[in-house]
């Protein structure tokens, strides 16, 4: 079957060529930007993620003020923390409402029905909201067509995995915190008695959202791609869907978040991952199975040629069957060991599912916004800065992070400034001067925003869809 797949060496199959960059230069640029571990990748792209807690930042930043001003600055930053998290709570409520018809884990009654057009609109809105939440959380998006750029040929767990991306109608892949961790492994050169340290490139956080294509849609695609009749196409799609648990359907949207995912084994986060034998195993099975079956067949033929007793003949055939069964059992056992390794490691990498991912990401996005705002405010509150000097401010903050915490990040000064201006903490004067409120006045400003929060809530917007008649009649009775 020709299908766009992810392998150690990138996409294979007839469709893979169409997803490659139009020129070699474009391909190299894309690979460099997507691979944060290569030398050119580190120069081309720094993450916006700030791997420092907001509490640590508050402690460091407030030391720049003296006496009572330090207490007022700490008070303002705590107010700002609560206010920012409240704003993401409102976004989370909208996300939960849009996700309702796609949630696979809901234990509530199904009280509303949606037309196909309404569901398509809600699906687009869900993807839009999730993308915004991830970007505010300083995650980096991976284009599914270029996902092979984040893979490496070496496997941290000794697995060879393959994924069919054509099975998905919707797919979002994001990562955050590309780094390298050190693990201790048994050293083969020391007969597995000693240990050695291994450097493993990982993504601290890996996000996946996916929705399967409906069965009939995928069947039509296979018919067109491979020029097959409907029966053969259904057989192929059914075989591929057999890799998925029966509970995974095309009606739901699944959201997953993983931690410390090795770059070399990113394929394991997909639900339709196929485990393949490595070259070493193929050679080993070829030698052992070929040798065993060859010797068994040679011995059996010799016994058959000399056998005059039917019992001797039956024993020779049974012996050959035993050799063949043993080789088949070895093959199956090795495959089962692969699956156990996959399941065990994926279990310890899993962090949250579906609605739990939304809650966690909303908290992380609020935390990232808060850290950016506190850093920028700490600069603007001490001296007025013209908006034309934002580049210098950006560099100052990046230098502060590097000097204080050893963090080499790409600070998003424009995003932080927009939010501070929106909240009235920073004002832009006609001449372009940016003036921030002093800490005490800034805290009072957040206090006023809290006072007006409930009074200014928007009117309730009815959800899409319509009440299911059976549920409505039951509730009325």
N, C-alpha and C positions, 0 to 999 in steps of 0.2 A: 504493500500500500504506500503510495507517495503522499507524505504528509510533512508539514513543517514541524520539526521536532527540535528539542533542545538536547544536545549531546555535549561531550567534553570538548569537541572541536567546533561547536556552534551548530546552526541549523543544517539539516540534511534534507534531501528530497527535492522534487522538482520545483516546489514553490519557494524554497529557501533562497534561490538565486535572486528572486525578485525583491527580497527584503534587504539585500545588501546595499551599502552606499554606492552611489553612482560612480564614484571614483575612489582610487586608492587613498588619496589624501583625505577625503571625507571619512573613509573608514578608520583611518588612523586617528583622526581628530575625535571621532565618536568613541573609539576605544579608550583614548587617553582620558576623556572627560568622565567616562563611566567607570574606569578602573582607578580608584583612589590609591592603590598600592604601588602602581608604577611610578617611576620618577616623573615622567611627563604628566601623569594624572595628578600627582600632588601639586605640580606647578599650575596645571590648568584649572583645577577645581578644589576649593576648600569648602567644607561644610559650614552651613549657618548654625548648626547645632552647637549650643554652649554647654559642655559637659560639666557644669558647676551648679550646685544647688542654689536656690534663691536665698536660703538662709546664710550660706557662706558669703554670697554677694552683699547682703545687708550688713553683715559684720564688717566686711572689708571697706565698703563704700562709706558707711557712716563715720568711720574714723577720720574722714577728711573734714568733718565739721567739729567744732569745739563746743564744749559745755552743753548748754541747753539746746543749741541747734542740732547737735547729734541726736538727742532724744526726740526732737521734733521730726528730724529726717527719718528716724526709725519708725516713728508713729505713722508718718505719711506712707512709707513703703509697705507697712502692714495693712493700712487701709486700701492701698492700691492692689495688694494681693487679693484681698477679699472681693474687691470690686471686679477685678479681671476674671476671677473664677465665676462670679455671678453671670457675667456676660456670656461665658461659654456654657453655663447651665442652660441659658435660653436657646443657644444653638443646639445643644444636646436634645432638648425637648422636641425641636423640629425634626431632628434626625430620627428620633425614635418613632415619631408619627409617620414619617415617610417610609421607614423601614418595615412598618407593621405588616403589609401584605407579603413581604419576602422573608420574614424571620423564621428560621427553621426550629428555633428552640422555644417559641412562645407557648405558655401554658394557659393563656386566656381564651375565652370563647371567641369564635369568629363571628363578629357581629356586623361586619360590613363587607359588601361585595364591590368589586371594581371592574370596569370595562377594560378591554385590552388597551385602548388608547390611554385611559387613566393610569394603568400600570406602567406603560412605557414612559409616560411623563414622570411618574414617581421614581422610576428607575433612573432616569436621567438626572433628576433632582438629587437622588441619593448619592450618585457618583460625584456630582458637582460638590455637594456638601462635604463628603468624605475627602475629596481632593483638597478642598480649602482647609479642612481641619489638619490634614497631614502637612500641608505646606506651612501653615502657621506653627505647627510643631517642629518645623525645620527638618522634615524628612525630604529625601531626594527621590524623585520619580525615576523609574526605569521603564523605558519604552519596551513593550513586549517584543517588538520586532528586533530590538537590539539587546535582548536579555542575555545572549551568549557572551556579551562583553563583560559581564560581572562574574563569569565562571572561569575556572581554571582547570587544567587537565589533571591535576593531582587531586585525589579524593582523601579527605581527612579520615574517613571511615572505611576506605577500601572498597567503595561501591561504585558501580557504573550504572547511571540512571538515565532514563529517557522520558520526555514529556511531550505529549501532543497538544500544542497550543490551539489547534484548529477546533478543539472540542468546546471552546469557551465562547460565549456570546459577549460577555463583559469580563474584563480583567484589569486590575490595578495592582502594580507592584511598586513599593516604596522601601527605602532603607534609611537608616540613620545610625551614625556612629561607626563608620568604617575604620577598623583598627586591626591590630595583630595581638593575639594572646599567646602565652607560652604554656604548653602542656608537657607532662612527663609521660614518655612511652617506653615500653620494653624495647631494648636494643637487640636486634637480630644479630649484630656483630659480636655481642657478648652472650650469645646462646640464650637470649631472653632472661638472663639472670640480672644484668645491669640495666640501668636506665639512661635515657638520653632526653634532652630538651628539644621540643619541636615547636617551631613558630607557625601559627595557624592564622591566616587572614580571616577575619570574621566581620559580620555586620551585627552591631550591638542590638539593633532592632530591625526586624524584617516584617513588612506588612503585605498581606495578600487579600484582595477581594476578587471573587469570581462568581460567575453565573454560567451554567452549562447551556449550550444551545438545545432547543427542543429536539427530541429524537427524530421527528419527521424532517425538520430543517437539516439536521446533520446527514440524514439519509439522502436527501436530494443533493446535497453538496458532494457526497461521495459518488453518487451516480454520475454527476456532471464531470467531476475530476477524473474518474477512472473509467468512464464510459461503461458502467455496469448496469444491469437491470436492477429493479427495486429489491428483489429477493436477495441477491448477492450483497447489495449495499446494506440492507438491514442486518444481514449476518455479520458483516464486518463491524458495523457500528455497535451491534449488540455485544460482540466479543470485546471491543475496546471499553464499552461501558461496564463490562464485567469486572474491570479493575476497581470500580467504585463500590462503596457500600450501597445496599438497596435503598437506604434512607436518603441518599444524595439525589436530588431531583432538579430538573430544570426550572421548577417553579420558585425555588428559593435562591437567595443571594447569600453567599457564605463569606464571612470576614474572619481573617486569622492574623494573629500577631505572634511573632517568634522572637526569641532572644539568643544572642551569641551564635548566630547561624554561620557555619563555615561557608566561605564563598564557594568552595569547591563542591559543596553539596546542597546548593540552593534548590536544585530540582526536587528535593524531598518535600518541600513545602506544598507542592501541587498534589491534588487528590488522585490524579490518574498517573502517578509515577510508575514507570515500568522498570524493574530491576533486571539488568542484563549481566551476563558473565563477563568478567574481565579477560583480557588476552591471556594472562597467566593461567587462569582457570581453564580456558578453552584448550590451551596447549596441554595442561596437566590431564584433563579428561580425555583428550585425543590420544595421548600416549598410553595412559593406564587402561582406558576402555578399549582402544585399538589392540594393544598388546594382550589384554586379558581375553577379549573375544577371539582374537586370532589364535592364541594358543588353545583356548577352549574348543574352537571349531576344528583345529588341526587334530587335537586329541580325540574329539568325537568322531571325526571321519575315520581315523585309524581304528577306533574300537568298532565302528559299524562295519568296516571292511573285514575285520577278523571275527566279528560276532556270528555265532551259529545258534545262539540261544536268544529267544525274544526278550527274556528278562534282562540279559546283558545289553541288548539294543535299547530297551526302554531306559535303563540306568544311564547309558551314555547320553541319550537325548535330555534326560532330566538334569544331568550334570551340566550340560551346556546351558540349559535354561536357568540353572542356578547362577552360573557366571554372568549371564545377561541381566538377570534380576538384580544381582549385587551391583553391577555397574549403573543400572537405572536408579537404584536406591541411593547410591553415592551422589548422583546428579541431583536428585530431589532434595537430599539432605543439605547439599551445599546451597541450593536455592533457598531453602527454609532458613538456613543460617543468615543469608543475606537479608531476608525479610525481618528476622529478629533484630539484626543490627539496625535496620531502617526504623523499625517501630520503637526500639529502646531509645535511640538518639533523638528521634522526633518528639517523643514523650517529654524529654528533659529540655527541649528547646521551646516547646509550646508555652505561651504566656497568657493568651486570652482568646476568646471566640465571640464572634457575632456582636451582640449588644454590649458585652463586656469590653470589647475592643473600643467601641464608641466612647464609653465612659472613661476608659483609660486615656485615650487619645485627647479627649476634651481637657482632661487635667494636665496632660503634657503640653498641649498647645497653650493653655493659660500660663503655665510655668515659663515657657519660652518667651511669650510676649512680656511677661512681668520682668524677666531678667533683662531683656533688651531695653524696656522702658526705664528701669532703674539705672542702668548704665548711662543712657543718654541724658536722663534727668540730672544725674550727678555732675555731668559736665556743664550743661546749660544753666543749672542753678547757681553755679559758682561765678560764671562770667557770661555776659551776653555774647552771642555768636551770630554773625551774619549767615544767611542761608547759603551764600556762595562759598562759605568755608566748611560746608558739611563734609567734604572729602577729608579735610584735615581732622575733623572731629572723629570721623570713622576710623582713621588711622590711629588716632590717640587711644580710642577704646580698644582696638585690636592689640595695640602695644601693651596696654594695661593688662589685658587678659593673658597675653603671652608672658609678661614679666611677673605677674602675680600668681598665675595658676599653671603656666606652661601650656596654655591652650592656643593653638593656631587656628582661629576661626575667621569666617567671613561675616563680619557684623553687618546686619541689615539696618542701616541708620534711617533710611527713608520710611520703612514700615513702622519703626518705633516712633518717629517724629509725627507721622500721620495720626497715630492713636493718641499721643499726648496732646496734640492740637485739638483733636476731636473731643477729648475730655475737658478741655479748657485749662490744662496744666501748663501748656506752653502756648504763647501767642506770637504771631508773626507781625511785626510792625510794618508800616508802609515802605520803609527803606530796606526791608528784608532782614532786620534784626530779629533774632529769636530770643524771647525773654521768658524765662520760667518763673513760676510763682515760688516764693520762699517756702521752705518746708512746712511751716505752720499754716500759711494760707493754702498751700497745696492740699494738706490734710483736710482743712475745712471745705475745700472744693469737692473732695470725694465724699465728705459727709453730706453735703447738699445733694449730690447725685444720688446717694442712697435714699435720702428723704423723698426725692421726687420719683424714685424708681417705680413704685407700685402705682402712683398716680398717673404715670405716663405709659403704663402698659398698653400696647395696641389692642384694638378690639379683637375678640375671638373670631378666627377664620374657620368656618366649618371644614371638616376634613373632606377629601375627595371620596367618591363612591357613594353607596346608599346602604341603608340598614337592610339586613337580611330579614325577609318577611317572617320566617319562622321564629326567629329570636325576638323580633319586635312584638309579635302576637303573644308570645309566651310572657314577655315582660309586662305587657299591658294587662294580661289576665291575672 
